[in-house]
Each structure stands twice: as structure tokens, then as C-alpha cells.
């Protein structure tokens, strides 16, 4: 639901932890700006303030973890 309207498209976030951390999981060669844009879109639609983008196709998880917040419009 977004502003009282049921959105019938393929937006499916992976996890919401606790009361407000969105977690989006990927297994790609490298994270691209489109992946960050996807998380920010999910944050706005879910009205959440923090998102984690995690890429499990990396040798070191520290380099494959990004914390994102939605920018004001």
C-alpha cells in the first residue's frame, strides 16, 4: 500500500528487521547504482529510514555491505 493505494507491481523487499531496518539481499558480481536506487525506493514506499544492501557474492562481506537512507525529495 502506498498513500492508500494498493500497488500491483513487482516491488518485493527481502526483510524488515525490528521496527525499521530494511535489508535487501543480492548475489551479484558487483553492486550497481540501480541496486541502491531499488533500496531507496523501497525505503520511501515503506516509510522507513534505514536500509542495508548486502551482496553475498563477495570475498569479504565488509566490502559488500552498504547502509542507505532516503534523501529528501
N, CA, C, O and CB atoms as a CASP TS submission, in Angstrom:
PFRMAT TS
TARGET T0000
AUTHOR 0000-0000-0000
METHOD Language model
MODEL 1
PARENT N/A
ATOM      1  N   UNK     1       0.845  -1.180   0.000  1.00  0.00           N
ATOM      2  CA  UNK     1       0.000   0.000   0.000  1.00  0.00           C
ATOM      3  C   UNK     1       0.887   1.238   0.000  1.00  0.00           C
ATOM      4  O   UNK     1       1.879   1.298   0.726  1.00  0.00           O
ATOM      5  CB  UNK     1      -0.960   0.001   1.219  1.00  0.00           C
ATOM      6  N   UNK     2       0.530   2.215  -0.809  1.00  0.00           N
ATOM      7  CA  UNK     2       1.249   3.478  -0.846  1.00  0.00           C
ATOM      8  C   UNK     2       0.225   4.588  -0.909  1.00  0.00           C
ATOM      9  O   UNK     2      -0.516   4.707  -1.884  1.00  0.00           O
ATOM     10  CB  UNK     2       2.234   3.548  -2.053  1.00  0.00           C
ATOM     11  N   UNK     3       0.184   5.409   0.146  1.00  0.00           N
ATOM     12  CA  UNK     3      -0.763   6.530   0.251  1.00  0.00           C
ATOM     13  C   UNK     3      -2.198   6.052  -0.007  1.00  0.00           C
ATOM     14  O   UNK     3      -2.968   6.703  -0.713  1.00  0.00           O
ATOM     15  CB  UNK     3      -0.385   7.655  -0.751  1.00  0.00           C
ATOM     16  N   UNK     4      -2.539   4.892   0.586  1.00  0.00           N
ATOM     17  CA  UNK     4      -3.891   4.372   0.474  1.00  0.00           C
ATOM     18  C   UNK     4      -4.200   3.648  -0.820  1.00  0.00           C
ATOM     19  O   UNK     4      -5.332   3.205  -1.013  1.00  0.00           O
ATOM     20  CB  UNK     4      -4.836   5.468   0.632  1.00  0.00           C
ATOM     21  N   UNK     5      -3.233   3.514  -1.711  1.00  0.00           N
ATOM     22  CA  UNK     5      -3.457   2.842  -2.989  1.00  0.00           C
ATOM     23  C   UNK     5      -2.662   1.542  -3.004  1.00  0.00           C
ATOM     24  O   UNK     5      -1.471   1.530  -2.690  1.00  0.00           O
ATOM     25  CB  UNK     5      -3.053   3.759  -4.188  1.00  0.00           C
ATOM     26  N   UNK     6      -3.327   0.445  -3.372  1.00  0.00           N
ATOM     27  CA  UNK     6      -2.632  -0.830  -3.474  1.00  0.00           C
ATOM     28  C   UNK     6      -1.827  -0.850  -4.782  1.00  0.00           C
ATOM     29  O   UNK     6      -2.391  -0.739  -5.870  1.00  0.00           O
ATOM     30  CB  UNK     6      -3.642  -2.025  -3.415  1.00  0.00           C
ATOM     31  N   UNK     7      -0.519  -0.993  -4.659  1.00  0.00           N
ATOM     32  CA  UNK     7       0.376  -1.001  -5.812  1.00  0.00           C
ATOM     33  C   UNK     7       0.509  -2.445  -6.286  1.00  0.00           C
ATOM     34  O   UNK     7       1.011  -3.293  -5.548  1.00  0.00           O
ATOM     35  CB  UNK     7       1.780  -0.382  -5.460  1.00  0.00           C
ATOM     36  N   UNK     8       0.071  -2.729  -7.496  1.00  0.00           N
ATOM     37  CA  UNK     8       0.075  -4.085  -8.033  1.00  0.00           C
ATOM     38  C   UNK     8       1.266  -4.313  -8.963  1.00  0.00           C
ATOM     39  O   UNK     8       1.095  -4.733 -10.107  1.00  0.00           O
ATOM     40  CB  UNK     8      -1.229  -4.360  -8.776  1.00  0.00           C
ATOM     41  N   UNK     9       2.455  -4.040  -8.474  1.00  0.00           N
ATOM     42  CA  UNK     9       3.625  -4.282  -9.298  1.00  0.00           C
ATOM     43  C   UNK     9       4.621  -5.128  -8.510  1.00  0.00           C
ATOM     44  O   UNK     9       4.332  -5.526  -7.381  1.00  0.00           O
ATOM     45  CB  UNK     9       4.269  -2.946  -9.756  1.00  0.00           C
ATOM     46  N   UNK    10       5.762  -5.403  -9.074  1.00  0.00           N
ATOM     47  CA  UNK    10       6.694  -6.360  -8.514  1.00  0.00           C
ATOM     48  C   UNK    10       7.603  -5.863  -7.415  1.00  0.00           C
ATOM     49  O   UNK    10       8.714  -6.376  -7.287  1.00  0.00           O
ATOM     50  CB  UNK    10       7.507  -6.871  -9.567  1.00  0.00           C
ATOM     51  N   UNK    11       7.199  -4.902  -6.620  1.00  0.00           N
ATOM     52  CA  UNK    11       8.050  -4.436  -5.534  1.00  0.00           C
ATOM     53  C   UNK    11       7.964  -5.414  -4.372  1.00  0.00           C
ATOM     54  O   UNK    11       6.926  -5.531  -3.720  1.00  0.00           O
ATOM     55  CB  UNK    11       7.646  -3.012  -5.083  1.00  0.00           C
ATOM     56  N   UNK    12       9.059  -6.112  -4.122  1.00  0.00           N
ATOM     57  CA  UNK    12       9.096  -7.080  -3.030  1.00  0.00           C
ATOM     58  C   UNK    12      10.427  -6.932  -2.295  1.00  0.00           C
ATOM     59  O   UNK    12      11.469  -7.352  -2.798  1.00  0.00           O
ATOM     60  CB  UNK    12       8.907  -8.541  -3.561  1.00  0.00           C
ATOM     61  N   UNK    13      10.388  -6.343  -1.126  1.00  0.00           N
ATOM     62  CA  UNK    13      11.620  -6.217  -0.363  1.00  0.00           C
ATOM     63  C   UNK    13      11.914  -7.538   0.329  1.00  0.00           C
ATOM     64  O   UNK    13      11.019  -8.361   0.525  1.00  0.00           O
ATOM     65  CB  UNK    13      11.524  -5.064   0.666  1.00  0.00           C
ATOM     66  N   UNK    14      13.174  -7.735   0.697  1.00  0.00           N
ATOM     67  CA  UNK    14      13.578  -9.021   1.260  1.00  0.00           C
ATOM     68  C   UNK    14      13.239  -9.152   2.742  1.00  0.00           C
ATOM     69  O   UNK    14      12.582 -10.117   3.134  1.00  0.00           O
ATOM     70  CB  UNK    14      15.058  -9.220   1.065  1.00  0.00           C
ATOM     71  N   UNK    15      13.672  -8.204   3.575  1.00  0.00           N
ATOM     72  CA  UNK    15      13.460  -8.294   5.017  1.00  0.00           C
ATOM     73  C   UNK    15      13.226  -6.920   5.635  1.00  0.00           C
ATOM     74  O   UNK    15      13.745  -5.911   5.158  1.00  0.00           O
ATOM     75  CB  UNK    15      14.653  -8.968   5.683  1.00  0.00           C
ATOM     76  N   UNK    16      12.447  -6.901   6.688  1.00  0.00           N
ATOM     77  CA  UNK    16      12.383  -5.737   7.565  1.00  0.00           C
ATOM     78  C   UNK    16      12.722  -6.255   8.956  1.00  0.00           C
ATOM     79  O   UNK    16      12.050  -7.148   9.474  1.00  0.00           O
ATOM     80  CB  UNK    16      10.956  -5.020   7.522  1.00  0.00           C
ATOM     81  N   UNK    17      13.762  -5.695   9.556  1.00  0.00           N
ATOM     82  CA  UNK    17      14.228  -6.128  10.866  1.00  0.00           C
ATOM     83  C   UNK    17      13.751  -5.130  11.912  1.00  0.00           C
ATOM     84  O   UNK    17      13.903  -3.918  11.758  1.00  0.00           O
ATOM     85  CB  UNK    17      15.777  -6.265  10.893  1.00  0.00           C
ATOM     86  N   UNK    18      13.180  -5.662  12.964  1.00  0.00           N
ATOM     87  CA  UNK    18      12.697  -4.800  14.038  1.00  0.00           C
ATOM     88  C   UNK    18      11.609  -3.868  13.547  1.00  0.00           C
ATOM     89  O   UNK    18      10.712  -4.270  12.806  1.00  0.00           O
ATOM     90  CB  UNK    18      13.841  -3.996  14.628  1.00  0.00           C
ATOM     91  N   UNK    19      11.700  -2.625  13.970  1.00  0.00           N
ATOM     92  CA  UNK    19      10.694  -1.639  13.586  1.00  0.00           C
ATOM     93  C   UNK    19      11.144  -0.715  12.471  1.00  0.00           C
ATOM     94  O   UNK    19      10.483   0.289  12.208  1.00  0.00           O
ATOM     95  CB  UNK    19      10.313  -0.823  14.771  1.00  0.00           C
ATOM     96  N   UNK    20      12.254  -1.024  11.806  1.00  0.00           N
ATOM     97  CA  UNK    20      12.591  -0.055  10.789  1.00  0.00           C
ATOM     98  C   UNK    20      13.855  -0.228   9.995  1.00  0.00           C
ATOM     99  O   UNK    20      14.302   0.746   9.388  1.00  0.00           O
ATOM    100  CB  UNK    20      12.650   1.182  11.390  1.00  0.00           C
ATOM    101  N   UNK    21      14.467  -1.391   9.949  1.00  0.00           N
ATOM    102  CA  UNK    21      15.652  -1.566   9.109  1.00  0.00           C
ATOM    103  C   UNK    21      15.288  -2.501   7.966  1.00  0.00           C
ATOM    104  O   UNK    21      14.951  -3.665   8.179  1.00  0.00           O
ATOM    105  CB  UNK    21      16.861  -2.128   9.933  1.00  0.00           C
ATOM    106  N   UNK    22      15.362  -1.976   6.764  1.00  0.00           N
ATOM    107  CA  UNK    22      15.091  -2.751   5.569  1.00  0.00           C
ATOM    108  C   UNK    22      16.390  -3.426   5.132  1.00  0.00           C
ATOM    109  O   UNK    22      17.440  -2.784   5.112  1.00  0.00           O
ATOM    110  CB  UNK    22      14.507  -1.853   4.432  1.00  0.00           C
ATOM    111  N   UNK    23      16.331  -4.700   4.787  1.00  0.00           N
ATOM    112  CA  UNK    23      17.507  -5.429   4.324  1.00  0.00           C
ATOM    113  C   UNK    23      17.204  -5.985   2.940  1.00  0.00           C
ATOM    114  O   UNK    23      16.246  -6.738   2.762  1.00  0.00           O
ATOM    115  CB  UNK    23      17.901  -6.574   5.319  1.00  0.00           C
ATOM    116  N   UNK    24      18.026  -5.610   1.958  1.00  0.00           N
ATOM    117  CA  UNK    24      17.899  -6.113   0.593  1.00  0.00           C
ATOM    118  C   UNK    24      19.119  -6.978   0.300  1.00  0.00           C
ATOM    119  O   UNK    24      20.255  -6.517   0.408  1.00  0.00           O
ATOM    120  CB  UNK    24      17.769  -4.938  -0.446  1.00  0.00           C
ATOM    121  N   UNK    25      18.881  -8.230  -0.071  1.00  0.00           N
ATOM    122  CA  UNK    25      19.951  -9.188  -0.302  1.00  0.00           C
ATOM    123  C   UNK    25      20.192  -9.379  -1.786  1.00  0.00           C
ATOM    124  O   UNK    25      19.248  -9.490  -2.568  1.00  0.00           O
ATOM    125  CB  UNK    25      19.624 -10.522   0.354  1.00  0.00           C
ATOM    126  N   UNK    26      21.453  -9.417  -2.171  1.00  0.00           N
ATOM    127  CA  UNK    26      21.847  -9.638  -3.557  1.00  0.00           C
ATOM    128  C   UNK    26      22.954 -10.680  -3.598  1.00  0.00           C
ATOM    129  O   UNK    26      23.647 -10.909  -2.607  1.00  0.00           O
ATOM    130  CB  UNK    26      22.308  -8.315  -4.225  1.00  0.00           C
ATOM    131  N   UNK    27      23.110 -11.302  -4.748  1.00  0.00           N
ATOM    132  CA  UNK    27      24.237 -12.193  -5.013  1.00  0.00           C
ATOM    133  C   UNK    27      24.669 -11.905  -6.449  1.00  0.00           C
ATOM    134  O   UNK    27      24.437 -12.703  -7.357  1.00  0.00           O
ATOM    135  CB  UNK    27      23.853 -13.732  -4.800  1.00  0.00           C
ATOM    136  N   UNK    28      25.297 -10.756  -6.631  1.00  0.00           N
ATOM    137  CA  UNK    28      25.695 -10.287  -7.955  1.00  0.00           C
ATOM    138  C   UNK    28      27.206 -10.061  -7.984  1.00  0.00           C
ATOM    139  O   UNK    28      27.858  -9.995  -6.942  1.00  0.00           O
ATOM    140  CB  UNK    28      24.937  -8.983  -8.331  1.00  0.00           C
ATOM    141  N   UNK    29      27.745  -9.944  -9.193  1.00  0.00           N
ATOM    142  CA  UNK    29      29.185  -9.740  -9.334  1.00  0.00           C
ATOM    143  C   UNK    29      29.649  -8.489  -8.601  1.00  0.00           C
ATOM    144  O   UNK    29      30.666  -8.501  -7.908  1.00  0.00           O
ATOM    145  CB  UNK    29      29.562  -9.647 -10.803  1.00  0.00           C
ATOM    146  N   UNK    30      28.885  -7.403  -8.766  1.00  0.00           N
ATOM    147  CA  UNK    30      29.169  -6.170  -8.029  1.00  0.00           C
ATOM    148  C   UNK    30      27.885  -5.367  -7.912  1.00  0.00           C
ATOM    149  O   UNK    30      26.998  -5.455  -8.760  1.00  0.00           O
ATOM    150  CB  UNK    30      30.284  -5.333  -8.728  1.00  0.00           C
ATOM    151  N   UNK    31      27.805  -4.581  -6.842  1.00  0.00           N
ATOM    152  CA  UNK    31      26.635  -3.741  -6.635  1.00  0.00           C
ATOM    153  C   UNK    31      26.688  -2.551  -7.589  1.00  0.00           C
ATOM    154  O   UNK    31      27.741  -1.946  -7.788  1.00  0.00           O
ATOM    155  CB  UNK    31      26.552  -3.264  -5.165  1.00  0.00           C
ATOM    156  N   UNK    32      25.560  -2.234  -8.163  1.00  0.00           N
ATOM    157  CA  UNK    32      25.441  -1.139  -9.126  1.00  0.00           C
ATOM    158  C   UNK    32      24.535  -0.048  -8.557  1.00  0.00           C
ATOM    159  O   UNK    32      23.797  -0.292  -7.602  1.00  0.00           O
ATOM    160  CB  UNK    32      24.888  -1.655 -10.482  1.00  0.00           C
ATOM    161  N   UNK    33      24.584   1.141  -9.129  1.00  0.00           N
ATOM    162  CA  UNK    33      23.690   2.216  -8.668  1.00  0.00           C
ATOM    163  C   UNK    33      22.205   1.839  -8.725  1.00  0.00           C
ATOM    164  O   UNK    33      21.417   2.336  -7.921  1.00  0.00           O
ATOM    165  CB  UNK    33      23.919   3.460  -9.501  1.00  0.00           C
ATOM    166  N   UNK    34      21.814   0.975  -9.655  1.00  0.00           N
ATOM    167  CA  UNK    34      20.409   0.560  -9.739  1.00  0.00           C
ATOM    168  C   UNK    34      19.983  -0.204  -8.496  1.00  0.00           C
ATOM    169  O   UNK    34      18.823  -0.126  -8.091  1.00  0.00           O
ATOM    170  CB  UNK    34      20.179  -0.301 -10.982  1.00  0.00           C
ATOM    171  N   UNK    35      20.907  -0.943  -7.882  1.00  0.00           N
ATOM    172  CA  UNK    35      20.599  -1.666  -6.646  1.00  0.00           C
ATOM    173  C   UNK    35      20.357  -0.686  -5.497  1.00  0.00           C
ATOM    174  O   UNK    35      19.451  -0.883  -4.687  1.00  0.00           O
ATOM    175  CB  UNK    35      21.745  -2.640  -6.287  1.00  0.00           C
ATOM    176  N   UNK    36      21.162   0.359  -5.432  1.00  0.00           N
ATOM    177  CA  UNK    36      20.963   1.384  -4.409  1.00  0.00           C
ATOM    178  C   UNK    36      19.641   2.106  -4.628  1.00  0.00           C
ATOM    179  O   UNK    36      18.921   2.385  -3.670  1.00  0.00           O
ATOM    180  CB  UNK    36      22.125   2.389  -4.416  1.00  0.00           C
ATOM    181  N   UNK    37      19.317   2.410  -5.883  1.00  0.00           N
ATOM    182  CA  UNK    37      18.056   3.077  -6.194  1.00  0.00           C
ATOM    183  C   UNK    37      16.872   2.203  -5.797  1.00  0.00           C
ATOM    184  O   UNK    37      15.849   2.712  -5.340  1.00  0.00           O
ATOM    185  CB  UNK    37      17.983   3.423  -7.689  1.00  0.00           C
ATOM    186  N   UNK    38      17.006   0.902  -5.968  1.00  0.00           N
ATOM    187  CA  UNK    38      15.949  -0.029  -5.577  1.00  0.00           C
ATOM    188  C   UNK    38      15.705   0.047  -4.067  1.00  0.00           C
ATOM    189  O   UNK    38      14.556   0.115  -3.629  1.00  0.00           O
ATOM    190  CB  UNK    38      16.316  -1.473  -5.993  1.00  0.00           C
ATOM    191  N   UNK    39      16.766   0.036  -3.280  1.00  0.00           N
ATOM    192  CA  UNK    39      16.629   0.103  -1.817  1.00  0.00           C
ATOM    193  C   UNK    39      16.007   1.430  -1.404  1.00  0.00           C
ATOM    194  O   UNK    39      15.128   1.457  -0.544  1.00  0.00           O
ATOM    195  CB  UNK    39      18.003  -0.080  -1.128  1.00  0.00           C
ATOM    196  N   UNK    40      16.443   2.513  -1.995  1.00  0.00           N
ATOM    197  CA  UNK    40      15.891   3.830  -1.651  1.00  0.00           C
ATOM    198  C   UNK    40      14.402   3.903  -2.002  1.00  0.00           C
ATOM    199  O   UNK    40      13.620   4.493  -1.258  1.00  0.00           O
ATOM    200  CB  UNK    40      16.665   4.950  -2.384  1.00  0.00           C
ATOM    201  N   UNK    41      14.010   3.309  -3.128  1.00  0.00           N
ATOM    202  CA  UNK    41      12.597   3.254  -3.493  1.00  0.00           C
ATOM    203  C   UNK    41      11.804   2.473  -2.460  1.00  0.00           C
ATOM    204  O   UNK    41      10.733   2.906  -2.035  1.00  0.00           O
ATOM    205  CB  UNK    41      12.421   2.627  -4.877  1.00  0.00           C
ATOM    206  N   UNK    42      12.326   1.323  -2.053  1.00  0.00           N
ATOM    207  CA  UNK    42      11.653   0.525  -1.032  1.00  0.00           C
ATOM    208  C   UNK    42      11.538   1.290   0.282  1.00  0.00           C
ATOM    209  O   UNK    42      10.506   1.221   0.950  1.00  0.00           O
ATOM    210  CB  UNK    42      12.400  -0.790  -0.808  1.00  0.00           C
ATOM    211  N   UNK    43      12.585   2.019   0.658  1.00  0.00           N
ATOM    212  CA  UNK    43      12.552   2.805   1.892  1.00  0.00           C
ATOM    213  C   UNK    43      11.443   3.845   1.841  1.00  0.00           C
ATOM    214  O   UNK    43      10.705   4.024   2.810  1.00  0.00           O
ATOM    215  CB  UNK    43      13.904   3.488   2.131  1.00  0.00           C
ATOM    216  N   UNK    44      11.331   4.520   0.722  1.00  0.00           N
ATOM    217  CA  UNK    44      10.287   5.547   0.585  1.00  0.00           C
ATOM    218  C   UNK    44       8.893   4.930   0.624  1.00  0.00           C
ATOM    219  O   UNK    44       8.003   5.445   1.301  1.00  0.00           O
ATOM    220  CB  UNK    44      10.473   6.328  -0.724  1.00  0.00           C
ATOM    221  N   UNK    45       8.701   3.826  -0.102  1.00  0.00           N
ATOM    222  CA  UNK    45       7.384   3.194  -0.137  1.00  0.00           C
ATOM    223  C   UNK    45       6.982   2.633   1.220  1.00  0.00           C
ATOM    224  O   UNK    45       5.812   2.694   1.596  1.00  0.00           O
ATOM    225  CB  UNK    45       7.364   2.088  -1.172  1.00  0.00           C
ATOM    226  N   UNK    46       7.946   2.086   1.956  1.00  0.00           N
ATOM    227  CA  UNK    46       7.659   1.502   3.271  1.00  0.00           C
ATOM    228  C   UNK    46       7.747   2.525   4.393  1.00  0.00           C
ATOM    229  O   UNK    46       7.467   2.205   5.548  1.00  0.00           O
ATOM    230  CB  UNK    46       8.614   0.361   3.552  1.00  0.00           C
ATOM    231  N   UNK    47       8.135   3.760   4.062  1.00  0.00           N
ATOM    232  CA  UNK    47       8.302   4.841   5.036  1.00  0.00           C
ATOM    233  C   UNK    47       9.263   4.434   6.148  1.00  0.00           C
ATOM    234  O   UNK    47       8.974   4.607   7.332  1.00  0.00           O
ATOM    235  CB  UNK    47       6.946   5.238   5.634  1.00  0.00           C
ATOM    236  N   UNK    48      10.405   3.891   5.748  1.00  0.00           N
ATOM    237  CA  UNK    48      11.469   3.502   6.670  1.00  0.00           C
ATOM    238  C   UNK    48      12.649   4.433   6.493  1.00  0.00           C
ATOM    239  O   UNK    48      12.754   5.117   5.475  1.00  0.00           O
ATOM    240  CB  UNK    48      11.897   2.034   6.444  1.00  0.00           C
ATOM    241  N   UNK    49      13.539   4.468   7.473  1.00  0.00           N
ATOM    242  CA  UNK    49      14.633   5.435   7.417  1.00  0.00           C
ATOM    243  C   UNK    49      16.015   4.835   7.162  1.00  0.00           C
ATOM    244  O   UNK    49      16.940   5.568   6.812  1.00  0.00           O
ATOM    245  CB  UNK    49      14.671   6.191   8.683  1.00  0.00           C
ATOM    246  N   UNK    50      16.177   3.526   7.328  1.00  0.00           N
ATOM    247  CA  UNK    50      17.491   2.909   7.150  1.00  0.00           C
ATOM    248  C   UNK    50      17.351   1.630   6.350  1.00  0.00           C
ATOM    249  O   UNK    50      16.455   0.821   6.588  1.00  0.00           O
ATOM    250  CB  UNK    50      18.159   2.623   8.511  1.00  0.00           C
ATOM    251  N   UNK    51      18.261   1.463   5.392  1.00  0.00           N
ATOM    252  CA  UNK    51      18.297   0.245   4.602  1.00  0.00           C
ATOM    253  C   UNK    51      19.706  -0.292   4.487  1.00  0.00           C
ATOM    254  O   UNK    51      20.667   0.473   4.406  1.00  0.00           O
ATOM    255  CB  UNK    51      17.722   0.489   3.226  1.00  0.00           C
ATOM    256  N   UNK    52      19.827  -1.602   4.480  1.00  0.00           N
ATOM    257  CA  UNK    52      21.114  -2.251   4.260  1.00  0.00           C
ATOM    258  C   UNK    52      21.040  -3.025   2.957  1.00  0.00           C
ATOM    259  O   UNK    52      20.107  -3.793   2.726  1.00  0.00           O
ATOM    260  CB  UNK    52      21.492  -3.187   5.448  1.00  0.00           C
ATOM    261  N   UNK    53      22.028  -2.815   2.118  1.00  0.00           N
ATOM    262  CA  UNK    53      22.152  -3.537   0.860  1.00  0.00           C
ATOM    263  C   UNK    53      23.329  -4.486   1.019  1.00  0.00           C
ATOM    264  O   UNK    53      24.458  -4.048   1.237  1.00  0.00           O
ATOM    265  CB  UNK    53      22.349  -2.560  -0.367  1.00  0.00           C
ATOM    266  N   UNK    54      23.070  -5.786   0.910  1.00  0.00           N
ATOM    267  CA  UNK    54      24.089  -6.792   1.173  1.00  0.00           C
ATOM    268  C   UNK    54      24.292  -7.640  -0.081  1.00  0.00           C
ATOM    269  O   UNK    54      23.337  -8.179  -0.641  1.00  0.00           O
ATOM    270  CB  UNK    54      23.693  -7.681   2.385  1.00  0.00           C
ATOM    271  N   UNK    55      25.547  -7.749  -0.512  1.00  0.00           N
ATOM    272  CA  UNK    55      25.904  -8.594  -1.646  1.00  0.00           C
ATOM    273  C   UNK    55      26.671  -9.808  -1.127  1.00  0.00           C
ATOM    274  O   UNK    55      27.780  -9.672  -0.609  1.00  0.00           O
ATOM    275  CB  UNK    55      26.750  -7.803  -2.695  1.00  0.00           C
ATOM    276  N   UNK    56      26.079 -10.998  -1.267  1.00  0.00           N
ATOM    277  CA  UNK    56      26.718 -12.206  -0.772  1.00  0.00           C
ATOM    278  C   UNK    56      27.699 -12.819  -1.768  1.00  0.00           C
ATOM    279  O   UNK    56      28.322 -13.837  -1.468  1.00  0.00           O
ATOM    280  CB  UNK    56      25.673 -13.215  -0.413  1.00  0.00           C
ATOM    281  N   UNK    57      27.842 -12.227  -2.924  1.00  0.00           N
ATOM    282  CA  UNK    57      28.809 -12.720  -3.900  1.00  0.00           C
ATOM    283  C   UNK    57      30.095 -11.896  -3.798  1.00  0.00           C
ATOM    284  O   UNK    57      30.546 -11.305  -4.780  1.00  0.00           O
ATOM    285  CB  UNK    57      28.223 -12.656  -5.342  1.00  0.00           C
ATOM    286  N   UNK    58      30.670 -11.868  -2.614  1.00  0.00           N
ATOM    287  CA  UNK    58      31.891 -11.102  -2.370  1.00  0.00           C
ATOM    288  C   UNK    58      32.785 -11.911  -1.447  1.00  0.00           C
ATOM    289  O   UNK    58      32.303 -12.675  -0.610  1.00  0.00           O
ATOM    290  CB  UNK    58      31.573  -9.699  -1.755  1.00  0.00           C
ATOM    291  N   UNK    59      34.085 -11.738  -1.605  1.00  0.00           N
ATOM    292  CA  UNK    59      35.008 -12.482  -0.751  1.00  0.00           C
ATOM    293  C   UNK    59      35.033 -11.937   0.668  1.00  0.00           C
ATOM    294  O   UNK    59      35.227 -12.692   1.620  1.00  0.00           O
ATOM    295  CB  UNK    59      36.404 -12.449  -1.337  1.00  0.00           C
ATOM    296  N   UNK    60      34.838 -10.637   0.815  1.00  0.00           N
ATOM    297  CA  UNK    60      34.805 -10.005   2.138  1.00  0.00           C
ATOM    298  C   UNK    60      33.477  -9.267   2.261  1.00  0.00           C
ATOM    299  O   UNK    60      33.206  -8.337   1.502  1.00  0.00           O
ATOM    300  CB  UNK    60      36.028  -9.024   2.348  1.00  0.00           C
ATOM    301  N   UNK    61      32.653  -9.680   3.215  1.00  0.00           N
ATOM    302  CA  UNK    61      31.328  -9.086   3.360  1.00  0.00           C
ATOM    303  C   UNK    61      31.398  -7.604   3.697  1.00  0.00           C
ATOM    304  O   UNK    61      30.496  -6.848   3.334  1.00  0.00           O
ATOM    305  CB  UNK    61      30.547  -9.817   4.429  1.00  0.00           C
ATOM    306  N   UNK    62      32.442  -7.181   4.378  1.00  0.00           N
ATOM    307  CA  UNK    62      32.594  -5.766   4.750  1.00  0.00           C
ATOM    308  C   UNK    62      32.576  -4.863   3.512  1.00  0.00           C
ATOM    309  O   UNK    62      32.069  -3.743   3.574  1.00  0.00           O
ATOM    310  CB  UNK    62      33.907  -5.557   5.536  1.00  0.00           C
ATOM    311  N   UNK    63      33.119  -5.335   2.401  1.00  0.00           N
ATOM    312  CA  UNK    63      33.140  -4.534   1.177  1.00  0.00           C
ATOM    313  C   UNK    63      31.828  -4.642   0.396  1.00  0.00           C
ATOM    314  O   UNK    63      31.624  -3.919  -0.579  1.00  0.00           O
ATOM    315  CB  UNK    63      34.302  -4.966   0.294  1.00  0.00           C
ATOM    316  N   UNK    64      30.942  -5.540   0.824  1.00  0.00           N
ATOM    317  CA  UNK    64      29.700  -5.771   0.095  1.00  0.00           C
ATOM    318  C   UNK    64      28.477  -5.352   0.893  1.00  0.00           C
ATOM    319  O   UNK    64      27.371  -5.823   0.628  1.00  0.00           O
ATOM    320  CB  UNK    64      29.584  -7.225  -0.283  1.00  0.00           C
ATOM    321  N   UNK    65      28.665  -4.476   1.861  1.00  0.00           N
ATOM    322  CA  UNK    65      27.582  -4.026   2.721  1.00  0.00           C
ATOM    323  C   UNK    65      27.468  -2.508   2.622  1.00  0.00           C
ATOM    324  O   UNK    65      28.444  -1.789   2.838  1.00  0.00           O
ATOM    325  CB  UNK    65      27.816  -4.471   4.191  1.00  0.00           C
ATOM    326  N   UNK    66      26.268  -2.026   2.294  1.00  0.00           N
ATOM    327  CA  UNK    66      26.050  -0.581   2.193  1.00  0.00           C
ATOM    328  C   UNK    66      24.845  -0.181   3.021  1.00  0.00           C
ATOM    329  O   UNK    66      23.798  -0.826   2.979  1.00  0.00           O
ATOM    330  CB  UNK    66      25.856  -0.153   0.725  1.00  0.00           C
ATOM    331  N   UNK    67      25.012   0.893   3.774  1.00  0.00           N
ATOM    332  CA  UNK    67      23.919   1.464   4.564  1.00  0.00           C
ATOM    333  C   UNK    67      23.358   2.638   3.775  1.00  0.00           C
ATOM    334  O   UNK    67      24.101   3.528   3.361  1.00  0.00           O
ATOM    335  CB  UNK    67      24.405   1.914   6.000  1.00  0.00           C
ATOM    336  N   UNK    68      22.053   2.638   3.570  1.00  0.00           N
ATOM    337  CA  UNK    68      21.423   3.688   2.769  1.00  0.00           C
ATOM    338  C   UNK    68      20.274   4.333   3.530  1.00  0.00           C
ATOM    339  O   UNK    68      19.596   3.693   4.334  1.00  0.00           O
ATOM    340  CB  UNK    68      20.920   3.121   1.438  1.00  0.00           C
ATOM    341  N   UNK    69      20.077   5.601   3.258  1.00  0.00           N
ATOM    342  CA  UNK    69      18.941   6.347   3.797  1.00  0.00           C
ATOM    343  C   UNK    69      18.291   7.117   2.659  1.00  0.00           C
ATOM    344  O   UNK    69      18.983   7.558   1.741  1.00  0.00           O
ATOM    345  CB  UNK    69      19.385   7.311   4.945  1.00  0.00           C
ATOM    346  N   UNK    70      16.987   7.286   2.701  1.00  0.00           N
ATOM    347  CA  UNK    70      16.337   8.037   1.619  1.00  0.00           C
ATOM    348  C   UNK    70      16.693   9.524   1.690  1.00  0.00           C
ATOM    349  O   UNK    70      16.722  10.111   2.772  1.00  0.00           O
ATOM    350  CB  UNK    70      14.806   7.857   1.686  1.00  0.00           C
ATOM    351  N   UNK    71      16.957  10.109   0.559  1.00  0.00           N
ATOM    352  CA  UNK    71      17.214  11.544   0.506  1.00  0.00           C
ATOM    353  C   UNK    71      15.875  12.260   0.455  1.00  0.00           C
ATOM    354  O   UNK    71      14.918  11.746  -0.123  1.00  0.00           O
ATOM    355  CB  UNK    71      18.103  11.923  -0.723  1.00  0.00           C
ATOM    356  N   UNK    72      15.798  13.443   1.055  1.00  0.00           N
ATOM    357  CA  UNK    72      14.545  14.195   0.982  1.00  0.00           C
ATOM    358  C   UNK    72      14.242  14.582  -0.469  1.00  0.00           C
ATOM    359  O   UNK    72      15.157  14.833  -1.254  1.00  0.00           O
ATOM    360  CB  UNK    72      14.616  15.459   1.875  1.00  0.00           C
ATOM    361  N   UNK    73      12.942  14.629  -0.821  1.00  0.00           N
ATOM    362  CA  UNK    73      12.575  14.970  -2.215  1.00  0.00           C
ATOM    363  C   UNK    73      12.967  16.356  -2.628  1.00  0.00           C
ATOM    364  O   UNK    73      12.715  16.756  -3.765  1.00  0.00           O
ATOM    365  CB  UNK    73      11.110  14.822  -2.408  1.00  0.00           C
TER
END
